[in-house]
Amino acid sequence: MYEKAIIYDPETRDFAMYLDGELVGFARTFQEAETTLDELIYELLNGQYFREAA
């Protein structure tokens, strides 16, 4: 399973999103970060991410 982490940066006031220890992006709110990571994991599990990139 994927390990996700959301870390708040008080300097930029953004939330850094990590998937398996790798930075994948930033979000304005914790909820937005959580939703984005969940969507990314869903796409990875269903193979959609790689089909769109090809």
Order of alpha helices (4+ residues) and beta strands (2+ residues): beta-beta-beta-alpha-alpha
